[in-house]
Amino acid sequence: MHLEETTLQLLKDSLKQLDSGFAALPAISENPTSPQDPRLAAVMVEVASKLKDNYPYFHPLYAGQMLKPPHPIARAAYALATWINPNNHALDGGRASSALEKEAVAQIAAMFGWQQHLGHLCGGGTMANLEALWVAGQLHPGKKIVASDQSHYTHKRISAVLQLPFAQVPTDNCGRMDTSALEKMLAVGDVGCVVATEGTTGSGSVDPLPEILRLRERYGFLLHVDAAYGGYFALASNLVTETRASFDSIGRADSIVIDPHKHGLQPYGCGCVLFRDPQVGAIYKHESPYTYFTSSDLHLGEISLECSRPGASAVALWATQRLLPLVRGGEFAAMLEASREAAVRFAERLAGDAHWMLPFVPELDIIVWAPRAKTVAEISALSQRIFDAAAKQNLHLALIRVPLRFFAAQRNLTGAPEDAVLCLRSVLMKPEHRDWLDRIWKILSKVADGVLPGPSPNR
């Protein structure tokens, strides 16, 4: 059995414990359909059959996109909560799960040194970034949002939704924001918010936060940190010095986004937005005549643009963090360190093999590389062939287009620096990837020997 199933008994036992809390209620019949109805089994078998049409995201040989299986306790806790199906918009709809959300979010904020904060869970990183940029727009109305040209496309899209001007800041040849270019934009005086990406979704590059903070002292913009992918690496002990300095500076931002459904071991969708100043809650103020009756305490719906939100997400997150606390040197941090180590080891193998070109050493656990060739067209075609051939060997990689200038250190490449070249990409975000590197490398080498049989043109 490849799919974990031991938590099914744990869920069954926990369900009995949950049910005992409602023992004083009169018995009810099953509604709307009895579990004994044979149609249920038939439909579930059909569902399972249809779900086979997926890549094996849970398996270490899936080394493509940023898809990571939830922790077993997250699956079990989420499922358990669905029997209640709480809504964390208002305490009336999710009393216990709202309390768990506040605790879990406070633990995330504490990773960045924040004891005072305002924050909540969202449907994902896009919604979390929307809220952060919406607040920025309220504080600096009409002013420009800027983010690097390697930042997530959602920032440009969100700015358009919010009807705020947006501009991209050029990046260096490692995919990090060019602070000299940023300063030229800031000097115009129309920038209200700078988005620093701590772990781009393309290459895992980390914007130089200490330098950006120095510019904030001079120009007074709001600083939003999009750490949707990379944020949890604040707990890792094996980052290089420059990257470590950026993560140690995240707590000086005005707002932070992090996605527990990425490295936080949660089911989709679970994002989190945090604000350093709790007073921004006044921006959310609204009146709702029909939901707030039983409590005078703060409702999470009063500090969220979303209304109905699954309390099950909060329950799963709280349970996971209860089992695996967010502390340096802990079991959860060790998982991140294993992923980072896997990426470093894989990069070393790529750099030592004449088949491949590596643009830069990974800062987190995402690696971009390409087959060695002379032109953009040749590199792109070979990348596609390797991607297809590896999948036939059950090794699932990803593809990404990056500027050719990322490979500026490689000699004899033909093309303009900004030409987009198709490359291979792997997200080694499962801790198991470290132990599977030999097998992954063996498959990749076999594929390369088939696709690139002769000596490399640049060797």
N, C-alpha and C positions, 0 to 999 in steps of 0.2 A: 504494500500500500504506500503510494507516494504522498498522498494527502493526509495530513495529521487528523486523527479522529479520537484521540484519547480524551479530549475535552468534552466530547459528547456526554460521557457519563458525569463529568464534573458539572456540566450544564443541567443535566437531569436532577442531580442532587441539589444544586443551587435553586432550581425552580421549586422544589418542594419547600425549601427554606423560605423563599419569597411567598409562596402560597399560604404558608402558615401565618403570615402577617395579616391575612384577611379572613381568618377562621371565624370571626364573629358574624360575618355576612351570611345571609341565607344562600343556599345552594342555587346555582343556575344551570340550565342546560347549555350544551355547547352551541355556539352561534358564530357564524351563520351555517357552517357545515361541520358535521361530526367528523372527528379524526378517523372514525371507522369507515367512513364513506370510501368505497374502493376507488372512486374517481381521483381522490387525492394522490394515491400511490401512482396511478397511471400518469397524472400530470407531472408529478415530481420526477418520474423516470424520463419523461419527455424533456423536462427542463435539463436534467443531468446530461442527456444525450446532446442537446443543443449546446450546452456549455463546453463540450469537448472541442468545439470549434474555436479554440483559443491557443495562443502561444503558452508554453509552460512557465508562466511568470514566476511561479513559486520555486522553480528549480535553478540551481547554480549555473546550468548551461544556458539559462536565459541571462545574457549579459548585455542587453540592449538598452531599452528605455528605463526610466526611473520608476520601476514597478517592484514593490517589495511586499511580501505577504504579511498580513497583520500577525502580531503575536497571538498565540493560542488564547491567552487570557483576554485579549482585546476582542477576539471573535466571540468567546463565551460570554463575556460581560455585555457586549453589544446585543447579542441574541437574547440574553436574559431580560434586558431592559425592554425589548420589543413586546414582551408579554404585557407590560404596562403601557408602552408607547408614549412616554412623556414628551411634552412640548416645552422646550426651554425658553420660549418667548416670555412667559409670565410664570410667577411662582404658583399660580392656581393650576397650571398645566404641567408643572414639573418641579415640585417642591424639593424632593430629594436630589434629583439630577441637577437642578440649578445650584444647590450647595456644592455638589461634587465638581461642577464646572468651575465655580469660583476657586475652589481649592487647587484644581489641576492647572488653571490658568496662572494662579499665583506662583505655582512651582516653576512654570515656564519662565515667568517674569524674573524669578529669583536667579535663573541661570545667567541673566545679564546684570545682576546686582540690583534689581528694582524691588524695593519693598513697598513703595507707594506707586501705584499705577492704575490705569483703567484698561480693561481688556475683556475679551470674550472669544468664544469659538465662532467660526464661520463655516460656510459650506466648502471652503477651500481657499487657496492662495489668491485666486482672482477676486473673490468677494472681499477677502481681508485687505488686499491692496486697494480695492475700490473705496473701502471705508477710510483708509489712511489718506488717500489722495483727496477724497471728499472733504475730510477735516482740513487738510492743507488748503484746499480751495476756499473754505469758509474763513480761514484765518488770513489768507492772502488772496482775496478775491481778484480774479482776472489775471493773476500772475502765472508765469510759465512753469510747467513741470519739466524737468530734464532728467534723463537717465542715459546710461551708456548705450552704444549701438549694439552691444551684446546682451542687453537686459531683456527680460521677457517681453514679448510683443504686447502683453496685456496692458502695460503702462501707457503705450500710445493709444490703445483702444479705449481704456478707461478715461484718459484725458479727453478724448473725443466725446464720450458719453457725458462727461461732466462739463463739456464745452469750455475746457481750459486749453490754452496753447501748450504745445508739447514740442520738445526738440531733443535730438539725440547727440550725445557727447562722443566724439571719437575715442577709440580704445588703442592701447599699445599692442605690440605684436604678441602679447600673452593674453589678450582678451580683457584687460583691465582698463577701467576708466582713465583717460589721459587728463590728469589734473591741470596741466598747462592749458589745454583746450577748454576745460571747464572754467578756469579763471577768466579767460577771454569772454566767455558767455556771461559770466557773473558780472563783469565790469559794465555791461550794458544797463544793468539795474532792473531787469524785468523778470528775474527768476524768483519764484516764491518757494519752490521745493526742489531739492536734489534727491533723487533716488539712488542710493548706493546698493549694489547687488553683492551680497556676500555668498557667492556660490551661484554663478550663472547656470541656467539649465542646459546650455549647450556644452560648455567645456569645464564648468566648475570653477571658473576664474573668480577671484575675490578682489573687489574694488579696494583701492588703498584708503581705508577709512581714516587713519591718522592725518593724512594730507588733506582729505576732504573736510575734516573737522577744523583744521587750521584755516581753511578758506571760509568756513562758517563764522569763525571769530571776526573775520574781516568784512564779510558781506551779509551776514545776518539772515540767511535763508533757513527754512525748515529742513531738517534732515530726516528722510525716511529710509530705513534699512529694509530692503527686501531680502530676508534670509529664509524665504519659503523653503528652498532646498537645503542650504548649508547651515542654517542656524544652530542645529544641535552639535555641530563640530566645535562649538564653544567649549564643550566638555572634553574634547580629544586632547591627548598629551603629545601627539606625534606630528603636529603641524610645523612647518618651517617658520623661522623667526618672523618674517614679514607677514605671513598669513596669520600667525598667532597675534601679532600686534593689531591687526584689523579686527579679529574676533574679540580681543580684549577691549576694544573701543566701542563695541555695539551699544553698550549701556549708556553712552553719551548721546545717542540718537533721540529724536523727538517721538518717533514711532517705529515699531518693528512688526514685521510679519514673519511667521514661521508656520510650516505645514506639518502637523503631527501625522498626516497620512502619507508622508514620505519617510523620513528617517525615524519618526516617532512611533512606528509599528502599529498604526491605526488603519481601520478600514476607510475607504473613501465615503463621504468627503468630510474632512476635518482640518480646517485651517484655524489660525489664531492671529488676532490683531491686538497689539499692545500700544498704549500711549503712556509716555512718561508723566505727563501732567494730567491728573484725574479731572481737572477743571474742564477739559474738553468735553466731558459728559454733558455740559450745558448745551452744547451744539445739537445734541440729539433730542433735546426736550420736545415732547409731544404729548397730546392728550388722547386717551383711549377710554371711552365711556363704558366699555363692556367687558374688560378683562381683569382689571385690578380691583378686586373686591376684598380679598381675605387677608392681605398683608400690607403693611406700611413700609416694609423693607424694599430696597432697590430691586427692581425687576431687570433681568438681563435684556429684555426687550426695550428698555429705556435707554440703553447704550448700544444699540445695534440697529443697522439699517434693515436687516432681515427681520421678518416677523417669526413665523413658525420655524423652529429649528429642532433637529432631533436630539432629545435628551439622551438617547442611546449613545451618541458620540461622546458626550461628556462622561457617561458611566464607563465606557470602554477606556477612555484616556485616563481617567482617575485610577481604574484598576491596574492598568499597565504601569503607571508611575508609582503606584503603591508597591508593586512587585519589583520594579526596576527604577529606583529613585534617580532623579536627574542631578547626579553629583559627579565631580571629577574623581577618577579612580574607581568608580563603581562598575557594576556589570553592564549597565547600559552604555557607559562611556567606552568600555572595552570592545563592544560591538562596532562602534564608530571607528575605533583605532584599527580594528581588524580590516574593515573596508578600506580605510586609508592605506594601510600596509599593503593590501592586495593591489591597489592602484600603483603604488610606488614600485612594487616588484614587477608588475606587468610592464610598466613604462621602461624599467631597466632592461627587460628582455627585448622589447621593441627597439630600443636604442642600440642594442648590441647585435641586431640582426640586419644584414644589408638589404633585406627585402623591403624594409619599412622606413618611413620618415615620421619623426615625432616632433611636432612644432614646439612644445614646451612641456616641462615636467608638471604633472597634475598637482594642483594645490589641495584638492579634496579626494574624491574617489571616482571622478569622471575622467576618462582618457579619450583624446582625439588623436588619430594617427592615419596614415595613408600609405598605400603602396608606392614604392619609389619609381618615379617616371619623370619625363622632362616637361610635359605640357599639361595644362589644365584638363584638356579633353582626355588624355591618356590616364591621368590619375583618377578622374571621375569614373571613367569606364571600368577601370580595374577595381575600384572600390565597390562598384555595383556588382561586378562578377564575384568578388570575394564574399560580399554580403549574401548573395544568392547561394553560392556553393557551401558556405558555412551552415546556412539554414538546413540544407539537405543532410548535413552531418549532425543535426540537432544542436548546433551552436548558434544561438540567436544574438546577433549584433544589432547595431543601429547605424543609421547614416546621418550625416550632417553636412551642410554647406558652410564653409568658412572662407574668409578672405585669403587669397594666396599669400598675402604678406605675413600670415602666421608662420609660414615656412621660410621666412626671409633668411634664416641661417643656412638653408640648403642651397648648394651651388647648382648652377646650370638649369634652373627652372625658367621656363618660357611663359610669359604672361604678365599682365599688369598686376600691381600689388593688390588692388581691390577686386580682381576677378574672383568669382565664387568657385571654389573647388569642392567637389563631393568627396568627403572623407568617411572613414569608419569611426565609430564612437562606441564606447562601452561605459555603462554605469555599474560599477562593482559595489553596489550598496548592500548586498547580502554579506553578512560576516563569513558565511560559508565559502565565499569566493576565494578567500585566502587559501583555503585548503584544496580548492579545485583548480588552482592556477596551472598545475602541471597538465591536467587533462585538457583544460581550455587551450593551453599553448600547443599541445600535441595536435589537436584538431585544427587549430589555426595554421600551424606549420604545414600540415598535410594539404590543406586547402591552398595555401600559398604556393607550394611546390607544383600543384596542378594548374593553377591560374598563372603563375609567374615561373614557368619552368626554366627559363634561361637566366644568365647573369643579368643583374640589374643594370640599366643603361647608365646609371650614375656611379657604379662601383668601379 
